Amino acid sequence: FHGHHNLAMGVANSVAAVAAGANRIDAAAAGLGAGAGNTPMEVFVAVCDRMGIETGVDVFAISDVAEDLVVPIMDAPIRLDRDALTLGYAGVYSSFLLFAKRAEAKYGIPARDILVELGRQRLVGGQEDMIEDAALTMARARAVAA
């Protein structure tokens, strides 16, 4: 299971995956990943340890790795900003964000609205070409309504 942390649910969803039978969790020290990051390994390991779930990972050793080795090489701290929250809320992949922002600049439709519409359409990663189509359709609909 590979959990994203863009609704602050990476750890909870990973624990739920284990409870549902997953035997492999893809996590990252310090949550390293795009947007709000991925399941932070040190937090997941600590939660599992408290719950009696064996991981084979030392809680304090992985915490030290995250803090001492990973955090210093990160361009910026991972945080749950409005873009990450919108991606999680819309249920779309992080690769859509840049394309939605470009479409916002081109068509005047807020990227947030575009992302929510893409989620409504249940588009998935690899369908980035549909972002401009969605933005153009939304812009035309708003022009008619105005």
LINDAWO-V414929 format. One record per pair of residues at least 12 apart in sequence whose C-alpha atoms are under 6 Angstrom apart, sorted by the first residue. I is the first residue (numbers start at 1). J is the second residue. D is the distance in whole Angstrom. If there is no record, write none. Layout:
<<I:J:D> <I:J:D>>
This chain:
<<1:25:5> <1:26:6> <2:26:5> <3:38:6> <3:39:5> <4:38:4> <4:39:6> <5:36:6> <5:37:5> <5:38:5> <5:39:6> <6:36:5> <6:84:5> <6:85:6> <6:88:5> <7:85:6> <7:88:5> <10:39:4> <11:39:5> <11:44:5> <27:39:5> <27:40:6> <27:41:5> <28:40:5> <28:41:5> <29:41:5> <29:66:5> <30:66:5> <35:84:5> <36:78:6> <36:79:5> <36:80:5> <36:84:5> <42:62:5> <42:63:5> <45:59:6> <46:59:6> <90:116:5> <90:119:5> <91:119:5> <92:119:6> <93:125:6> <103:132:6>>
